[in-house]
Amino acid sequence: MVKNSFISVTFHEKKKENSGSVEFQVLSFTNKIQRLTSHLELHRKDYLSQRGLRKVLEKRQRLLSYLSKKNRVRYKELISQLNIRESKNR
């Protein structure tokens, strides 16, 4: 968790001017996923949050697949920095 917060700080410093980039969006979705996951550990029967988590995961997956098709080097760099597993669909 500490590693990801450090990465998010460095990304936010680099990407303040470009908040629409795919990397920034994936980073914000990753932070949101971490928050929802920690929330669901406490509240297991919060089905609306579970649904929201699934929607955010799907959005992040779509962005990652778009990035992998457009620029494979940036994709590999991003998943290694954020410690995300590579998609099985590749």
Distance bins in CASP14 RR format, pairs under 12 A and 6 or more apart:
PFRMAT RR
TARGET T0000
AUTHOR 0000-0000-0000
RMODE 2
METHOD distances of the structure
MODEL  1
1 7 0 0 0 0 0 1 0 0 0 0 0
1 8 0 0 0 0 0 1 0 0 0 0 0
1 30 0 0 0 0 0 1 0 0 0 0 0
1 31 0 0 0 0 0 1 0 0 0 0 0
1 34 1 0 0 1 0 0 0 0 0 0 0
1 35 0 0 0 0 0 1 0 0 0 0 0
1 37 0 0 0 0 0 1 0 0 0 0 0
1 38 0 0 0 0 1 0 0 0 0 0 0
1 83 0 0 0 0 0 1 0 0 0 0 0
2 8 0 0 0 0 0 1 0 0 0 0 0
2 9 0 0 0 0 0 1 0 0 0 0 0
2 34 0 0 0 0 0 1 0 0 0 0 0
2 83 0 0 0 0 0 1 0 0 0 0 0
3 9 0 0 0 0 0 1 0 0 0 0 0
3 10 0 0 0 0 0 1 0 0 0 0 0
3 34 0 0 0 0 0 1 0 0 0 0 0
3 80 0 0 0 0 0 1 0 0 0 0 0
3 81 0 0 0 0 1 0 0 0 0 0 0
3 82 0 0 0 0 1 0 0 0 0 0 0
3 83 1 0 0 1 0 0 0 0 0 0 0
4 10 0 0 0 0 0 1 0 0 0 0 0
4 11 0 0 0 0 0 1 0 0 0 0 0
4 27 0 0 0 0 1 0 0 0 0 0 0
4 30 1 0 0 1 0 0 0 0 0 0 0
4 31 1 0 0 1 0 0 0 0 0 0 0
4 33 0 0 0 0 0 1 0 0 0 0 0
4 34 1 0 0 1 0 0 0 0 0 0 0
4 35 0 0 0 0 0 1 0 0 0 0 0
4 37 0 0 0 0 0 1 0 0 0 0 0
4 38 0 0 0 0 0 1 0 0 0 0 0
4 81 0 0 0 0 1 0 0 0 0 0 0
4 82 1 0 0 1 0 0 0 0 0 0 0
4 83 1 0 0 1 0 0 0 0 0 0 0
4 84 0 0 0 0 0 1 0 0 0 0 0
5 11 0 0 0 0 0 1 0 0 0 0 0
5 12 0 0 0 0 0 1 0 0 0 0 0
5 27 0 0 0 0 0 1 0 0 0 0 0
5 30 0 0 0 0 0 1 0 0 0 0 0
5 31 0 0 0 0 1 0 0 0 0 0 0
5 34 0 0 0 0 1 0 0 0 0 0 0
5 35 0 0 0 0 0 1 0 0 0 0 0
5 82 0 0 0 0 0 1 0 0 0 0 0
6 12 0 0 0 0 0 1 0 0 0 0 0
6 13 0 0 0 0 0 1 0 0 0 0 0
6 81 0 0 0 0 0 1 0 0 0 0 0
6 82 0 0 0 0 0 1 0 0 0 0 0
6 83 0 0 0 0 0 1 0 0 0 0 0
7 13 0 0 0 0 0 1 0 0 0 0 0
7 14 0 0 0 0 0 1 0 0 0 0 0
7 15 0 0 0 0 0 1 0 0 0 0 0
7 23 0 0 0 0 0 1 0 0 0 0 0
7 26 0 0 0 0 0 1 0 0 0 0 0
7 27 1 0 0 1 0 0 0 0 0 0 0
7 30 0 0 0 0 1 0 0 0 0 0 0
7 31 0 0 0 0 1 0 0 0 0 0 0
7 34 0 0 0 0 0 1 0 0 0 0 0
7 77 0 0 0 0 0 1 0 0 0 0 0
7 78 0 0 0 0 0 1 0 0 0 0 0
7 79 0 0 0 0 0 1 0 0 0 0 0
7 80 0 0 0 0 0 1 0 0 0 0 0
7 81 1 0 1 0 0 0 0 0 0 0 0
7 82 1 0 0 1 0 0 0 0 0 0 0
7 83 0 0 0 0 1 0 0 0 0 0 0
7 84 0 0 0 0 0 1 0 0 0 0 0
8 14 0 0 0 0 0 1 0 0 0 0 0
8 15 0 0 0 0 0 1 0 0 0 0 0
8 23 0 0 0 0 0 1 0 0 0 0 0
8 24 0 0 0 0 0 1 0 0 0 0 0
8 26 0 0 0 0 0 1 0 0 0 0 0
8 27 1 0 0 1 0 0 0 0 0 0 0
8 28 0 0 0 0 1 0 0 0 0 0 0
8 29 0 0 0 0 0 1 0 0 0 0 0
8 30 1 0 0 1 0 0 0 0 0 0 0
8 31 1 0 1 0 0 0 0 0 0 0 0
8 32 0 0 0 0 0 1 0 0 0 0 0
8 34 0 0 0 0 1 0 0 0 0 0 0
8 35 0 0 0 0 0 1 0 0 0 0 0
8 81 0 0 0 0 0 1 0 0 0 0 0
8 82 0 0 0 0 1 0 0 0 0 0 0
8 83 0 0 0 0 0 1 0 0 0 0 0
9 15 0 0 0 0 0 1 0 0 0 0 0
9 16 0 0 0 0 0 1 0 0 0 0 0
9 27 0 0 0 0 0 1 0 0 0 0 0
9 31 0 0 0 0 0 1 0 0 0 0 0
10 16 0 0 0 0 0 1 0 0 0 0 0
10 23 0 0 0 0 0 1 0 0 0 0 0
10 27 0 0 0 0 0 1 0 0 0 0 0
10 81 0 0 0 0 1 0 0 0 0 0 0
10 82 0 0 0 0 0 1 0 0 0 0 0
11 18 0 0 0 0 0 1 0 0 0 0 0
11 19 0 0 0 0 0 1 0 0 0 0 0
11 21 0 0 0 0 1 0 0 0 0 0 0
11 23 1 0 0 1 0 0 0 0 0 0 0
11 24 1 0 0 1 0 0 0 0 0 0 0
11 25 0 0 0 0 0 1 0 0 0 0 0
11 26 0 0 0 0 1 0 0 0 0 0 0
11 27 1 0 1 0 0 0 0 0 0 0 0
11 28 0 0 0 0 1 0 0 0 0 0 0
11 30 0 0 0 0 1 0 0 0 0 0 0
11 31 0 0 0 0 1 0 0 0 0 0 0
11 77 0 0 0 0 0 1 0 0 0 0 0
11 78 0 0 0 0 1 0 0 0 0 0 0
11 81 1 0 0 1 0 0 0 0 0 0 0
11 82 0 0 0 0 1 0 0 0 0 0 0
12 18 0 0 0 0 0 1 0 0 0 0 0
12 19 0 0 0 0 1 0 0 0 0 0 0
12 23 0 0 0 0 0 1 0 0 0 0 0
12 24 0 0 0 0 1 0 0 0 0 0 0
12 27 1 0 0 1 0 0 0 0 0 0 0
12 28 0 0 0 0 1 0 0 0 0 0 0
12 31 0 0 0 0 1 0 0 0 0 0 0
13 24 0 0 0 0 0 1 0 0 0 0 0
13 27 0 0 0 0 0 1 0 0 0 0 0
14 21 0 0 0 0 1 0 0 0 0 0 0
14 23 0 0 0 0 1 0 0 0 0 0 0
14 24 0 0 0 0 1 0 0 0 0 0 0
14 27 0 0 0 0 0 1 0 0 0 0 0
14 81 0 0 0 0 0 1 0 0 0 0 0
15 21 1 0 0 1 0 0 0 0 0 0 0
15 22 0 0 0 0 0 1 0 0 0 0 0
15 23 1 0 0 1 0 0 0 0 0 0 0
15 24 1 0 1 0 0 0 0 0 0 0 0
15 25 0 0 0 0 1 0 0 0 0 0 0
15 26 0 0 0 0 0 1 0 0 0 0 0
15 27 1 0 0 1 0 0 0 0 0 0 0
15 28 0 0 0 0 1 0 0 0 0 0 0
15 78 0 0 0 0 0 1 0 0 0 0 0
16 24 0 0 0 0 1 0 0 0 0 0 0
17 24 0 0 0 0 0 1 0 0 0 0 0
18 24 1 0 0 1 0 0 0 0 0 0 0
18 25 0 0 0 0 0 1 0 0 0 0 0
18 27 0 0 0 0 0 1 0 0 0 0 0
19 25 0 0 0 0 1 0 0 0 0 0 0
19 27 0 0 0 0 0 1 0 0 0 0 0
19 28 0 0 0 0 1 0 0 0 0 0 0
20 26 0 0 0 0 0 1 0 0 0 0 0
20 27 0 0 0 0 0 1 0 0 0 0 0
20 28 0 0 0 0 1 0 0 0 0 0 0
20 63 0 0 0 0 0 1 0 0 0 0 0
21 27 0 0 0 0 1 0 0 0 0 0 0
21 28 0 0 0 0 0 1 0 0 0 0 0
21 63 0 0 0 0 0 1 0 0 0 0 0
21 66 0 0 0 0 0 1 0 0 0 0 0
21 67 0 0 0 0 1 0 0 0 0 0 0
21 70 0 0 0 0 0 1 0 0 0 0 0
21 71 0 0 0 0 0 1 0 0 0 0 0
21 74 0 0 0 0 1 0 0 0 0 0 0
21 78 0 0 0 0 0 1 0 0 0 0 0
22 28 0 0 0 0 0 1 0 0 0 0 0
22 29 0 0 0 0 0 1 0 0 0 0 0
22 59 0 0 0 0 0 1 0 0 0 0 0
22 60 0 0 0 0 0 1 0 0 0 0 0
22 62 0 0 0 0 0 1 0 0 0 0 0
22 63 1 0 1 0 0 0 0 0 0 0 0
22 64 0 0 0 0 1 0 0 0 0 0 0
22 65 0 0 0 0 0 1 0 0 0 0 0
22 66 1 0 0 1 0 0 0 0 0 0 0
22 67 1 0 1 0 0 0 0 0 0 0 0
22 68 0 0 0 0 0 1 0 0 0 0 0
22 69 0 0 0 0 0 1 0 0 0 0 0
22 70 0 0 0 0 1 0 0 0 0 0 0
22 71 0 0 0 0 1 0 0 0 0 0 0
22 74 1 0 0 1 0 0 0 0 0 0 0
22 75 0 0 0 0 1 0 0 0 0 0 0
22 77 0 0 0 0 0 1 0 0 0 0 0
22 78 0 0 0 0 1 0 0 0 0 0 0
23 29 0 0 0 0 0 1 0 0 0 0 0
23 30 0 0 0 0 0 1 0 0 0 0 0
23 60 0 0 0 0 0 1 0 0 0 0 0
23 63 0 0 0 0 1 0 0 0 0 0 0
23 64 0 0 0 0 0 1 0 0 0 0 0
23 66 0 0 0 0 0 1 0 0 0 0 0
23 67 1 0 0 1 0 0 0 0 0 0 0
23 70 0 0 0 0 0 1 0 0 0 0 0
23 71 0 0 0 0 0 1 0 0 0 0 0
23 74 1 0 0 1 0 0 0 0 0 0 0
23 75 0 0 0 0 1 0 0 0 0 0 0
23 77 0 0 0 0 1 0 0 0 0 0 0
23 78 1 0 1 0 0 0 0 0 0 0 0
23 79 0 0 0 0 0 1 0 0 0 0 0
23 81 0 0 0 0 1 0 0 0 0 0 0
23 82 0 0 0 0 1 0 0 0 0 0 0
23 84 0 0 0 0 0 1 0 0 0 0 0
24 30 0 0 0 0 0 1 0 0 0 0 0
24 31 0 0 0 0 0 1 0 0 0 0 0
24 63 0 0 0 0 0 1 0 0 0 0 0
24 67 0 0 0 0 0 1 0 0 0 0 0
24 78 0 0 0 0 0 1 0 0 0 0 0
24 82 0 0 0 0 0 1 0 0 0 0 0
25 31 0 0 0 0 0 1 0 0 0 0 0
25 32 0 0 0 0 0 1 0 0 0 0 0
25 56 0 0 0 0 0 1 0 0 0 0 0
25 59 0 0 0 0 1 0 0 0 0 0 0
25 60 0 0 0 0 1 0 0 0 0 0 0
25 62 0 0 0 0 0 1 0 0 0 0 0
25 63 1 0 1 0 0 0 0 0 0 0 0
25 64 0 0 0 0 0 1 0 0 0 0 0
25 66 0 0 0 0 0 1 0 0 0 0 0
25 67 0 0 0 0 1 0 0 0 0 0 0
25 78 0 0 0 0 0 1 0 0 0 0 0
25 82 0 0 0 0 0 1 0 0 0 0 0
26 32 0 0 0 0 0 1 0 0 0 0 0
26 33 0 0 0 0 0 1 0 0 0 0 0
26 56 0 0 0 0 0 1 0 0 0 0 0
26 57 0 0 0 0 0 1 0 0 0 0 0
26 59 0 0 0 0 1 0 0 0 0 0 0
26 60 1 0 1 0 0 0 0 0 0 0 0
26 61 0 0 0 0 1 0 0 0 0 0 0
26 62 0 0 0 0 0 1 0 0 0 0 0
26 63 1 0 1 0 0 0 0 0 0 0 0
26 64 1 0 0 1 0 0 0 0 0 0 0
26 65 0 0 0 0 0 1 0 0 0 0 0
26 66 0 0 0 0 1 0 0 0 0 0 0
26 67 1 0 0 1 0 0 0 0 0 0 0
26 68 0 0 0 0 0 1 0 0 0 0 0
26 74 0 0 0 0 0 1 0 0 0 0 0
26 75 0 0 0 0 1 0 0 0 0 0 0
26 77 0 0 0 0 0 1 0 0 0 0 0
26 78 1 0 0 1 0 0 0 0 0 0 0
26 79 0 0 0 0 1 0 0 0 0 0 0
26 81 0 0 0 0 0 1 0 0 0 0 0
26 82 1 0 0 1 0 0 0 0 0 0 0
26 84 0 0 0 0 1 0 0 0 0 0 0
27 33 0 0 0 0 0 1 0 0 0 0 0
27 34 0 0 0 0 0 1 0 0 0 0 0
27 60 0 0 0 0 1 0 0 0 0 0 0
27 63 0 0 0 0 0 1 0 0 0 0 0
27 64 0 0 0 0 0 1 0 0 0 0 0
27 78 0 0 0 0 1 0 0 0 0 0 0
27 79 0 0 0 0 0 1 0 0 0 0 0
27 81 0 0 0 0 1 0 0 0 0 0 0
27 82 1 0 0 1 0 0 0 0 0 0 0
27 83 0 0 0 0 0 1 0 0 0 0 0
27 84 0 0 0 0 0 1 0 0 0 0 0
28 34 0 0 0 0 0 1 0 0 0 0 0
28 35 0 0 0 0 0 1 0 0 0 0 0
28 56 0 0 0 0 1 0 0 0 0 0 0
28 59 0 0 0 0 0 1 0 0 0 0 0
28 60 0 0 0 0 1 0 0 0 0 0 0
28 63 0 0 0 0 0 1 0 0 0 0 0
28 82 0 0 0 0 0 1 0 0 0 0 0
29 35 0 0 0 0 0 1 0 0 0 0 0
29 36 0 0 0 0 0 1 0 0 0 0 0
29 52 0 0 0 0 0 1 0 0 0 0 0
29 53 0 0 0 0 0 1 0 0 0 0 0
29 55 0 0 0 0 0 1 0 0 0 0 0
29 56 1 0 1 0 0 0 0 0 0 0 0
29 57 0 0 0 0 1 0 0 0 0 0 0
29 58 0 0 0 0 1 0 0 0 0 0 0
29 59 1 0 0 1 0 0 0 0 0 0 0
29 60 1 0 1 0 0 0 0 0 0 0 0
29 61 0 0 0 0 1 0 0 0 0 0 0
29 62 0 0 0 0 0 1 0 0 0 0 0
29 63 1 0 0 1 0 0 0 0 0 0 0
29 64 0 0 0 0 1 0 0 0 0 0 0
29 78 0 0 0 0 0 1 0 0 0 0 0
29 82 0 0 0 0 1 0 0 0 0 0 0
29 84 0 0 0 0 0 1 0 0 0 0 0
30 36 0 0 0 0 0 1 0 0 0 0 0
30 37 0 0 0 0 0 1 0 0 0 0 0
30 56 0 0 0 0 1 0 0 0 0 0 0
30 57 0 0 0 0 0 1 0 0 0 0 0
30 59 0 0 0 0 0 1 0 0 0 0 0
30 60 1 0 0 1 0 0 0 0 0 0 0
30 61 0 0 0 0 0 1 0 0 0 0 0
30 63 0 0 0 0 0 1 0 0 0 0 0
30 64 0 0 0 0 0 1 0 0 0 0 0
30 78 0 0 0 0 1 0 0 0 0 0 0
30 79 0 0 0 0 0 1 0 0 0 0 0
30 81 0 0 0 0 0 1 0 0 0 0 0
30 82 1 0 1 0 0 0 0 0 0 0 0
30 83 0 0 0 0 1 0 0 0 0 0 0
30 84 1 0 0 1 0 0 0 0 0 0 0
31 37 0 0 0 0 0 1 0 0 0 0 0
31 38 0 0 0 0 0 1 0 0 0 0 0
31 56 0 0 0 0 0 1 0 0 0 0 0
31 60 0 0 0 0 0 1 0 0 0 0 0
31 82 0 0 0 0 1 0 0 0 0 0 0
32 38 0 0 0 0 0 1 0 0 0 0 0
32 39 0 0 0 0 0 1 0 0 0 0 0
32 49 0 0 0 0 0 1 0 0 0 0 0
32 52 0 0 0 0 1 0 0 0 0 0 0
32 53 0 0 0 0 1 0 0 0 0 0 0
32 55 0 0 0 0 0 1 0 0 0 0 0
32 56 1 0 1 0 0 0 0 0 0 0 0
32 57 0 0 0 0 1 0 0 0 0 0 0
32 59 0 0 0 0 1 0 0 0 0 0 0
32 60 0 0 0 0 1 0 0 0 0 0 0
33 39 0 0 0 0 0 1 0 0 0 0 0
33 40 0 0 0 0 0 1 0 0 0 0 0
33 49 0 0 0 0 0 1 0 0 0 0 0
33 52 0 0 0 0 1 0 0 0 0 0 0
33 53 1 0 0 1 0 0 0 0 0 0 0
33 54 0 0 0 0 0 1 0 0 0 0 0
33 55 0 0 0 0 0 1 0 0 0 0 0
33 56 1 0 1 0 0 0 0 0 0 0 0
33 57 1 0 0 1 0 0 0 0 0 0 0
33 58 0 0 0 0 0 1 0 0 0 0 0
33 59 0 0 0 0 1 0 0 0 0 0 0
33 60 1 0 0 1 0 0 0 0 0 0 0
33 61 0 0 0 0 0 1 0 0 0 0 0
33 82 0 0 0 0 0 1 0 0 0 0 0
33 84 0 0 0 0 1 0 0 0 0 0 0
34 40 0 0 0 0 0 1 0 0 0 0 0
34 41 0 0 0 0 0 1 0 0 0 0 0
34 53 0 0 0 0 0 1 0 0 0 0 0
34 56 0 0 0 0 0 1 0 0 0 0 0
34 57 0 0 0 0 0 1 0 0 0 0 0
34 60 0 0 0 0 0 1 0 0 0 0 0
34 82 0 0 0 0 0 1 0 0 0 0 0
34 83 0 0 0 0 0 1 0 0 0 0 0
34 84 0 0 0 0 0 1 0 0 0 0 0
35 41 0 0 0 0 0 1 0 0 0 0 0
35 42 0 0 0 0 0 1 0 0 0 0 0
35 49 0 0 0 0 1 0 0 0 0 0 0
35 52 0 0 0 0 0 1 0 0 0 0 0
35 53 0 0 0 0 1 0 0 0 0 0 0
35 56 0 0 0 0 1 0 0 0 0 0 0
36 42 0 0 0 0 0 1 0 0 0 0 0
36 43 0 0 0 0 0 1 0 0 0 0 0
36 46 0 0 0 0 1 0 0 0 0 0 0
36 48 0 0 0 0 0 1 0 0 0 0 0
36 49 1 0 1 0 0 0 0 0 0 0 0
36 50 0 0 0 0 1 0 0 0 0 0 0
36 51 0 0 0 0 0 1 0 0 0 0 0
36 52 1 0 0 1 0 0 0 0 0 0 0
36 53 1 0 1 0 0 0 0 0 0 0 0
36 54 0 0 0 0 1 0 0 0 0 0 0
36 55 0 0 0 0 0 1 0 0 0 0 0
36 56 1 0 0 1 0 0 0 0 0 0 0
36 57 0 0 0 0 1 0 0 0 0 0 0
36 60 0 0 0 0 0 1 0 0 0 0 0
37 43 0 0 0 0 0 1 0 0 0 0 0
37 44 0 0 0 0 0 1 0 0 0 0 0
37 46 0 0 0 0 0 1 0 0 0 0 0
37 49 0 0 0 0 1 0 0 0 0 0 0
37 50 0 0 0 0 0 1 0 0 0 0 0
37 52 0 0 0 0 0 1 0 0 0 0 0
37 53 1 0 0 1 0 0 0 0 0 0 0
37 54 0 0 0 0 0 1 0 0 0 0 0
37 56 0 0 0 0 0 1 0 0 0 0 0
37 57 0 0 0 0 0 1 0 0 0 0 0
38 49 0 0 0 0 0 1 0 0 0 0 0
38 53 0 0 0 0 0 1 0 0 0 0 0
39 45 0 0 0 0 0 1 0 0 0 0 0
39 46 1 0 0 1 0 0 0 0 0 0 0
39 48 0 0 0 0 0 1 0 0 0 0 0
39 49 1 0 1 0 0 0 0 0 0 0 0
39 50 0 0 0 0 1 0 0 0 0 0 0
39 52 0 0 0 0 0 1 0 0 0 0 0
39 53 0 0 0 0 1 0 0 0 0 0 0
40 46 1 0 0 1 0 0 0 0 0 0 0
40 47 0 0 0 0 1 0 0 0 0 0 0
40 48 0 0 0 0 0 1 0 0 0 0 0
40 49 1 0 1 0 0 0 0 0 0 0 0
40 50 1 0 0 1 0 0 0 0 0 0 0
40 51 0 0 0 0 0 1 0 0 0 0 0
40 52 0 0 0 0 0 1 0 0 0 0 0
40 53 1 0 0 1 0 0 0 0 0 0 0
40 54 0 0 0 0 0 1 0 0 0 0 0
41 49 0 0 0 0 0 1 0 0 0 0 0
41 50 0 0 0 0 0 1 0 0 0 0 0
41 53 0 0 0 0 0 1 0 0 0 0 0
42 49 0 0 0 0 0 1 0 0 0 0 0
43 49 1 0 0 1 0 0 0 0 0 0 0
43 50 0 0 0 0 1 0 0 0 0 0 0
43 53 0 0 0 0 0 1 0 0 0 0 0
44 50 0 0 0 0 1 0 0 0 0 0 0
46 52 0 0 0 0 1 0 0 0 0 0 0
46 53 0 0 0 0 1 0 0 0 0 0 0
47 53 0 0 0 0 0 1 0 0 0 0 0
47 54 0 0 0 0 0 1 0 0 0 0 0
48 54 0 0 0 0 0 1 0 0 0 0 0
48 55 0 0 0 0 0 1 0 0 0 0 0
49 55 0 0 0 0 0 1 0 0 0 0 0
49 56 0 0 0 0 0 1 0 0 0 0 0
50 56 0 0 0 0 0 1 0 0 0 0 0
50 57 0 0 0 0 0 1 0 0 0 0 0
51 57 0 0 0 0 0 1 0 0 0 0 0
51 58 0 0 0 0 0 1 0 0 0 0 0
52 58 0 0 0 0 1 0 0 0 0 0 0
52 59 0 0 0 0 1 0 0 0 0 0 0
52 60 0 0 0 0 0 1 0 0 0 0 0
53 59 0 0 0 0 0 1 0 0 0 0 0
53 60 0 0 0 0 0 1 0 0 0 0 0
54 60 0 0 0 0 0 1 0 0 0 0 0
54 61 0 0 0 0 0 1 0 0 0 0 0
55 61 0 0 0 0 0 1 0 0 0 0 0
55 62 0 0 0 0 0 1 0 0 0 0 0
56 62 0 0 0 0 0 1 0 0 0 0 0
56 63 0 0 0 0 0 1 0 0 0 0 0
57 63 0 0 0 0 0 1 0 0 0 0 0
57 64 0 0 0 0 0 1 0 0 0 0 0
57 84 0 0 0 0 0 1 0 0 0 0 0
57 87 0 0 0 0 0 1 0 0 0 0 0
58 64 0 0 0 0 0 1 0 0 0 0 0
58 65 0 0 0 0 0 1 0 0 0 0 0
58 87 0 0 0 0 0 1 0 0 0 0 0
59 65 0 0 0 0 0 1 0 0 0 0 0
59 66 0 0 0 0 0 1 0 0 0 0 0
60 66 0 0 0 0 0 1 0 0 0 0 0
60 67 0 0 0 0 0 1 0 0 0 0 0
60 78 0 0 0 0 0 1 0 0 0 0 0
60 79 0 0 0 0 0 1 0 0 0 0 0
60 82 0 0 0 0 1 0 0 0 0 0 0
60 84 0 0 0 0 1 0 0 0 0 0 0
60 85 0 0 0 0 0 1 0 0 0 0 0
60 87 0 0 0 0 0 1 0 0 0 0 0
61 67 0 0 0 0 0 1 0 0 0 0 0
61 68 0 0 0 0 0 1 0 0 0 0 0
61 79 0 0 0 0 0 1 0 0 0 0 0
61 84 0 0 0 0 1 0 0 0 0 0 0
61 85 0 0 0 0 0 1 0 0 0 0 0
61 86 0 0 0 0 0 1 0 0 0 0 0
61 87 1 0 0 1 0 0 0 0 0 0 0
61 88 0 0 0 0 0 1 0 0 0 0 0
61 89 0 0 0 0 1 0 0 0 0 0 0
61 90 0 0 0 0 0 1 0 0 0 0 0
62 68 0 0 0 0 0 1 0 0 0 0 0
62 69 0 0 0 0 0 1 0 0 0 0 0
62 87 0 0 0 0 0 1 0 0 0 0 0
62 89 0 0 0 0 0 1 0 0 0 0 0
63 69 0 0 0 0 0 1 0 0 0 0 0
63 70 0 0 0 0 0 1 0 0 0 0 0
63 74 0 0 0 0 0 1 0 0 0 0 0
63 75 0 0 0 0 0 1 0 0 0 0 0
63 78 0 0 0 0 1 0 0 0 0 0 0
63 79 0 0 0 0 0 1 0 0 0 0 0
63 82 0 0 0 0 0 1 0 0 0 0 0
63 84 0 0 0 0 0 1 0 0 0 0 0
63 87 0 0 0 0 0 1 0 0 0 0 0
64 70 0 0 0 0 0 1 0 0 0 0 0
64 71 0 0 0 0 0 1 0 0 0 0 0
64 72 0 0 0 0 0 1 0 0 0 0 0
64 74 0 0 0 0 0 1 0 0 0 0 0
64 75 1 0 0 1 0 0 0 0 0 0 0
64 76 0 0 0 0 0 1 0 0 0 0 0
64 78 1 0 0 1 0 0 0 0 0 0 0
64 79 1 0 0 1 0 0 0 0 0 0 0
64 82 0 0 0 0 1 0 0 0 0 0 0
64 84 1 0 0 1 0 0 0 0 0 0 0
64 85 0 0 0 0 0 1 0 0 0 0 0
64 86 0 0 0 0 1 0 0 0 0 0 0
64 87 1 0 0 1 0 0 0 0 0 0 0
64 88 0 0 0 0 0 1 0 0 0 0 0
64 89 0 0 0 0 0 1 0 0 0 0 0
64 90 0 0 0 0 0 1 0 0 0 0 0
65 72 0 0 0 0 0 1 0 0 0 0 0
65 75 0 0 0 0 1 0 0 0 0 0 0
65 79 0 0 0 0 0 1 0 0 0 0 0
65 86 0 0 0 0 0 1 0 0 0 0 0
65 87 1 0 0 1 0 0 0 0 0 0 0
65 88 0 0 0 0 0 1 0 0 0 0 0
65 89 1 0 0 1 0 0 0 0 0 0 0
65 90 0 0 0 0 1 0 0 0 0 0 0
66 72 0 0 0 0 0 1 0 0 0 0 0
66 74 0 0 0 0 0 1 0 0 0 0 0
66 75 0 0 0 0 1 0 0 0 0 0 0
66 78 0 0 0 0 0 1 0 0 0 0 0
66 87 0 0 0 0 0 1 0 0 0 0 0
67 73 0 0 0 0 0 1 0 0 0 0 0
67 74 1 0 0 1 0 0 0 0 0 0 0
67 75 1 0 1 0 0 0 0 0 0 0 0
67 76 0 0 0 0 1 0 0 0 0 0 0
67 77 0 0 0 0 1 0 0 0 0 0 0
67 78 1 0 0 1 0 0 0 0 0 0 0
67 79 0 0 0 0 1 0 0 0 0 0 0
67 82 0 0 0 0 0 1 0 0 0 0 0
67 84 0 0 0 0 0 1 0 0 0 0 0
67 86 0 0 0 0 0 1 0 0 0 0 0
67 87 0 0 0 0 0 1 0 0 0 0 0
68 74 0 0 0 0 1 0 0 0 0 0 0
68 75 1 0 1 0 0 0 0 0 0 0 0
68 76 0 0 0 0 1 0 0 0 0 0 0
68 77 0 0 0 0 0 1 0 0 0 0 0
68 78 0 0 0 0 1 0 0 0 0 0 0
68 79 0 0 0 0 1 0 0 0 0 0 0
68 84 0 0 0 0 0 1 0 0 0 0 0
68 86 0 0 0 0 1 0 0 0 0 0 0
68 87 1 0 0 1 0 0 0 0 0 0 0
68 89 0 0 0 0 1 0 0 0 0 0 0
68 90 1 0 0 1 0 0 0 0 0 0 0
69 75 0 0 0 0 1 0 0 0 0 0 0
69 87 0 0 0 0 0 1 0 0 0 0 0
69 89 0 0 0 0 0 1 0 0 0 0 0
69 90 0 0 0 0 1 0 0 0 0 0 0
70 78 0 0 0 0 0 1 0 0 0 0 0
71 77 0 0 0 0 1 0 0 0 0 0 0
71 78 0 0 0 0 1 0 0 0 0 0 0
72 78 0 0 0 0 0 1 0 0 0 0 0
72 79 0 0 0 0 0 1 0 0 0 0 0
72 86 0 0 0 0 0 1 0 0 0 0 0
72 90 0 0 0 0 1 0 0 0 0 0 0
73 79 0 0 0 0 0 1 0 0 0 0 0
73 80 0 0 0 0 0 1 0 0 0 0 0
74 80 0 0 0 0 0 1 0 0 0 0 0
74 81 0 0 0 0 0 1 0 0 0 0 0
75 81 0 0 0 0 0 1 0 0 0 0 0
75 82 0 0 0 0 0 1 0 0 0 0 0
75 84 0 0 0 0 0 1 0 0 0 0 0
75 86 0 0 0 0 1 0 0 0 0 0 0
75 87 0 0 0 0 1 0 0 0 0 0 0
75 90 0 0 0 0 1 0 0 0 0 0 0
76 82 0 0 0 0 0 1 0 0 0 0 0
76 84 0 0 0 0 0 1 0 0 0 0 0
76 86 0 0 0 0 1 0 0 0 0 0 0
76 87 0 0 0 0 0 1 0 0 0 0 0
76 90 0 0 0 0 0 1 0 0 0 0 0
77 84 0 0 0 0 0 1 0 0 0 0 0
78 84 1 0 0 1 0 0 0 0 0 0 0
78 86 0 0 0 0 0 1 0 0 0 0 0
79 85 1 0 0 1 0 0 0 0 0 0 0
79 86 1 0 0 1 0 0 0 0 0 0 0
79 87 0 0 0 0 1 0 0 0 0 0 0
79 90 0 0 0 0 0 1 0 0 0 0 0
80 86 0 0 0 0 1 0 0 0 0 0 0
END
